[in-house]
């Protein structure tokens, strides 16, 4: 299960640039498109005429046209026309609250009356010229909480990402986990260590020496429903670590928006917001390529893990101190789901 009365990243604007996009979010089958005036819209991906997916159609004059028999649908879910037919009396489809912000398209799959655009997280780097962003999208056959666990405990980097960002010093540095309301923060700091290959390249990209000891940090921040932002970076050792002057470090934010598709599959929007050389598009492409390869290494492990958990549902998993961030994130998610369930009967009775 997953919280529904919240905002999830559904897609990016380029995915609906030329045609409608069908995507399942939290078990809700939705079609996204640009309606009247170019405003993004989201309705059920189901034609009320014969049940065809509306996402197989096209957009004309701001109306979503079914690709089967030409029924037209507005962004409000109401049938607006069909060649030679009277359809304005057709029942409306469900329309979902949707917002375009920070370079993403967000959807609220729960109770539309509770949708508040002010609750979409503020991403300071998305509009700051001192930052650059590059990212991508993976479809992963694992539950969303497994991905959150993965991102809140970076000990696995030593093994899964040994050739890029992994190094033994990660598991030698104990993580610290704090809970601040609905936010979980897991931090790890390493001092006077060699930079792994990915960070050597980042140092070079920032015109810094890559063959000297560095101080490294990883600060993982979970916020509901399933967002994880990870402050990462290295600085030349002895210059202040996380607080080092910009002239001595390469720092970024790893951006992770994890959108449940079903109980055992996700849409994983990943990227890196970089706070050095923001105008260097070639560097952005190189970092995106390297980061994409790193995340691809996670996918094989996570999908195999999900298959194992489905095959052995009776197995109880061990919890260690390195799991603190994921455990606390799960507690917050479970509380939010329980609160939604408790509110539903009262809402229905009113």
Beta strands, then each sheet from edge to edge (+ up, - down):
strand 1: 7-11
strand 2: 21-25
strand 3: 28-34
strand 4: 40-44
strand 5: 58-60
strand 6: 63-65
strand 7: 72-73
strand 8: 79-81
strand 9: 97-101
strand 10: 104-108
strand 11: 132-140
strand 12: 176-180
strand 13: 183-193
strand 14: 214-223
strand 15: 227-236
strand 16: 249-262
strand 17: 265-274
sheet 1: 1+ 10- 9+
sheet 2: 2+ 3- 4+
sheet 3: 5+ 6- 7+ 8-
sheet 4: 11+ 17- 16+ 15- 14+ 13- 12+
end
